[in-house]
Amino acid sequence: MPIVRNLGRAASQLLQGSGCGCGISIVPVRCIGVSPRQVASDASFHSVTFSESDHPRVLITGGLGQLGVGLAKLLRKRFGKNNVILSDIRKPADNVFYSGPFIFADILDYKNLREIVVNNRITWLFHYSALLSAVGEANVPLARAVNITGLHNVLDIAAEHNLRLFVPSTIGAFGPTSPRDPTPDLCIQRPRTIYGVSKVHAELMGEYYHYRYGLDFRCLRYPGIISADSQPGGGTTDYAVKIFHDAIKTGKFKCYLRPDTRLPMMYIDDCLKATLEVMEAPAESLTMRTYNINAMSFSPEELAQEVQKYVPELQVTYNVDQVRQAIADSWPMNFDDSNARRDWGWKHDYDLPELVTTMFSYLGSDSRIAQAN
């Protein structure tokens, strides 16, 4: 295993004992992925501060998911095309590949990820690689590897190279014993999915690295995210995207949740705006490392009624998927995001009617919609 020398007064010490670092040592040992390294007890890591003429060098992992491409577009507009690198293990579409820098990056390959950070002088890292709730339950070993082991690699690299690190969390980080309406930032968290467990783990590990090593870790708990330019990806809230595609294509929609299942939701533009805002917020304004953010809360029935204003003949049926329903029943009905609004000025732009209008404007004007309008 590669061994990295300590900084400062521990520069001459080398890692001793087993790879897990479980022996007694004055210097705390972190064993992350396949590359253990020591960090001096007095080590302090801080993100680079940027002047008006400088921009962060950004890496986005898991960039071909629902949020990565949109985030890259937003960040490239702000920081310059060549300062934002999108990465994934999948082949990108032509429009994504030619829109800006794209590289292959496997978060389970510690050495490769570390080389990417060093060779491209990365200063900000957005870690979006994860298996979502329903997909994760279908393949727990893979979800455990991607969502937890991959996170460990990212945390270790971010601390070693002084990165500002963003890791998204989710409504799935809460469980059936959490307060549901509203759910505050700090409360009991006992999720019952591997996805949720991995997100609680991410929140706590990021906070620990911040207080123990000074890592500039920032995290938002996303509600269900709705966007027009991505297909449903296996999440429990994906019905709120699928209904628009089905309304336009077939005029029929079959929902896998009960009509009264209320969950917090957000349009993707608000989500990306919040992500950039929290990353740019002055460190002294942040009173916590993980914040709830929210925009609206609705049920499938309420969403269907709003959609039917544009597609009156839309036929909605309910065929409840017990696995996804159980997941939804353990999640918050509404987020309390007052801390985000107070600390760094979070404010959403889209409510439910505006969300529906925007989705249809992006997805095209089918004849049914034209008639409704």
N, C-alpha and C positions, 0 to 999 in steps of 0.2 A: 504493500500500500504506500502511496506517496505521503510523505510527511513534510509539512510546511513549518518553517521556523517561526518562532514567536516574534512579535514586534516588541520594541522597547527593552525592558530589563530581562525579558525571557528569551532574548534572541539566541542565546547559546544553549537553551534547553531543547532537547528533542523528546518526542513522544515516547514514553516508556510504558511497558506493560501491555495488556491485551488491547485489541482493536476497539473494544467497546468502551474503553476508558473508565472502567469501573473500579480501578485500584485507587488507593488513597494518594492524593497529590495536592500540593499547594496550588498548582495552576489548574483551573477548571478545564476539563477536556470535553470537547463536543465531538461526537461521532456521527457524522451526517453522510448519508449515502454510503459510498465506498471510499471516501476520502476524509479520515479523521484528521483533525489538526487542533493544536493548542491555542488558547487565547489567554494572554496575560491577564491576571486578575485586575490590573489597573488599566486595561486596554479601553480605549474610548473611540467609537466610530461615529462619524458624522457625515451627512450628505454634503456634497459640494454645493455652495451657494453660487447663484448665477447673477452676473450683472446684466444690465439691459441688452448689452451687445452679445452675450453668450446665451446658448441654449443647452438644455440637457440632451444627452445622447440616450435614446430610449430603445429598449428591447421589450417586445410584447410576446410572451409565450402563449401557446394555445390560440394563436391569432386568427385561425380560420373558424372559430366558433361564432356564436351569435353576436358577441360584442367586439371582438378584436379588430375586425376590418373597419368598423365604424369609428372605433377609438383611434386607429392609425390615421384615418382620414382627418379627424379632428386635430390630432397632435401635429400632423404634417403641415396643416394649414397654419398652426400657431408657431411651430418651431423649425419648419423647413422640411422638405421632402426627404432629404438624405440623413436627417437626424433621427428618424424613426424607423426601426427595423421590425418588420413583422416576421414571426416564426411559427412553425408548426411541423408535425411529422407527416402531414398530408400534402398532396400536390395541389397548389392553388389554381384557381381559375385564371384565365389569361388576363382579365381585367384587373385582378388583384396583383398578379405577378408584375405587370407592367406599370402599376400605379406608384410603386416605390420599392425600396429595398426589401427583399424577402430571402430568408435562409431557412434551411432545415435545422431544427433544434429539438432534441429529445431530452426532456427534463430528467429522465432517468439515467442519462449519460452525464455524470458529473463533470468528467474531464472535458467533454465537448462543450458543455454549457459554459464552463469556466473560460475556455479558450475564446468563445464568442464574446463574452463580457470584456476580456482583456484586449483582444484584437480590435474590437470596435469601440473601445473606450466608453463603455456603457456607464451611465450615471443614474438613470431611472430604469426600474424594471417593473413592468405590469405582468403579474403572474396569473394568466387566465386558464392554464391547462387544468382540466378537471373532468371527471365523469359526473354527470348530473344525477338527480335523485332516482328516477325510475330505471335508468340504464345502470346505475351503480348497484341497485338491488339485484339486477339480473347477473352481475358479474362482480361479486364482492372482492375477490382477490385482485382483480385488475384495478378496481376503484381504490383499494387500499394502497396499491403500488403508486398509481398516478397521483392520487389526492394527498397522500401522506409522505411517502418516500420522496416523491418529486418536490414537495414543499420543503422537506429537510435540505435537499440539495440547493434549492433557491435561497433559503434563509442563510445557509452557510456561505454561499458565494456573495450574497448581498452584504453580509457583515464583513467578510474579508476585503471586499473591494469598495466599501464606503458608498453603497448604493442607497438611493431612496426607493423603498420597496412598497408596492401596492399589491395586496392580495384581497380579492373580493370575498365577502361572506354572503349570507343568504338567510331568508326566512327559515330555511331548513335547519339552521343552527339551533332552533328552539324545538321543544317537545311538548307532549300533552300536559305536562305539569307546569309549563310556563304560563304566565298571564297572557291571554289571547286578545283582549280588546280593551285598551291598547297594550301592546307589548313594549316595555321600556328597554333602554339600552342595557341596563344591568338587572338581571333577574336569573332565576334558576333556568339552566339549559340542560335538558336531558333528551336529545334527539334520538329517534329510533330508526334512522337510516344511516348507512355507511357514509353517505354524502354529508349528512348533518354532523355526524361525529367528526368527520375529517375537517369540517369548517370550524367547529368549536376548537379542535386541536390547532388549527391555523391561527385563530384569534389569540389563543393563549400562548402559543409559541412565539408569535410576533410580538406580543406584549412583553413576554419574558426577555426576548432578545433586545427589545428597546430599553428596558430597565437594567438589564444585566450588562449589555455590551454597547448601548447607545445607538443601536440600529434605528434608522429613521423609517419605521414601519407604520403604514397607514392602511386602514381597512374600512370598507363600507358594507353593511348588510343590505344587499339588494332585495327588493320585493320581486314579484314576477315581472319579467321584462318583456315588453311587446315591441316587435319591430316588423317592418314590411319587407326588408331585404334579406331575410333569413328564414329557412324552413324550421318547423318544430324540431327540437333536438333531443327529446326524451325526458324533458322536465315535467313535473306535475302541473305547472301553470301553463303549459304550452297549448292548452285548449284555447286560450285567449288569442293566440296567433292563428291557429288552425281554422277558427270560425270564419275569419276573413277570406282565406283562400277557398274554403268550401262554399261560402256564400257566392263568390264570384264564379267558381268553376261549375258547381252542380246545383246550387240553391238548396242543398241539404246539408245539415250538420248534425253529427252524432257526438254528444259530449260524454266523456268518461267520468265526470264528477256530477254529484247531485246538483240540482238547479239552485239550491240555497247555499252552496259552499262559498263563503266569503273569504277572499284573500287580498292582501295588499298588492297593488300593481303599479307599473310605471312605464311610460313611453320611453323608448331607447334614447331619444335626444336628451331627455332629462337625466337619465342614468349616466350618459357619457359626460354631460355637463357637470354633474356632481362629482364624478371621478376626477376630472381635471381640476375642479375647484378645490377639492380636499388635498390634492397633490401640490397645488400652488399655495395653499394656506400657510401663513407664517407658523413655524413650529410652536411659538409661544401662545398662539391662539387655540391650540388643541389641548383640551382637558382630558382626552382619552384617545386610545389608539384605534378603537372600533366604534363606528357610529351606525345607528339605524338611519335610513333615508326612506321617504315615502312620498307618494303623490296622490293616490286614490285607493279606494277599496271597493270592490264590487263582487257580485256573484255571477255565475254563468247565465242565470235568468235575466239579470239586469243588463249584462252585456248583449245578450241576444235581442232584448227589446230595443236597445239602441241601434244595433245592426239592422234590425227590421225596418227602421226608419228609412234606410237606403235600399234595402232588399225586402220589400213587404212580404213577398211570397216565400221567404226563407223558412224551411221546415226544420225544426229543432227537435231532436229526440235525445233521450238520456239512457245510456247503457253503462251503468256504473262499473268501473274497474275497481275492485275491492282493494287492490294494492295501492293504487294512486289515491283513492278516497281516504284510506287510512292515513296515508302520508299527509294529505291536505287537512284532515281533521286534527292532526297534531301540530299544525303550524299556526302562526298568528293570523288573526282576522284583520288586524290593523296595527300599524307601526306607530309608536311614539318617537318622532324624530326631532323633538324640541331642542335637544342638545346640539344637533347639527345646525339647526336654524339659528341658534344663539351663538355658537362658537365661530363658525366660518361663513355664516350668512346664507345657508342653503335655502333655496326657494324653487319649487317646481313650476313649470309653465303649462303642463297639459293636464286637464281633467278628463273625465270619461267622454263627454260629447266631442271635445276637441281631438281626443285620441282616435275615435271612430272616424271622424271626418278626415283626419290626416292619413290613416291607414288606407282608406278607400282612394284617396287622391294619389297615393303612391302605387297602389296595386292595379289601377286602371279603371276606366269607365265602361263597365259592361252595360249592355242594353238595359238590363233590369235596373241598374243604378241610375242610368240616364233618365229612365222613365220616372223613377222615384224623385229625382231632383227636379 
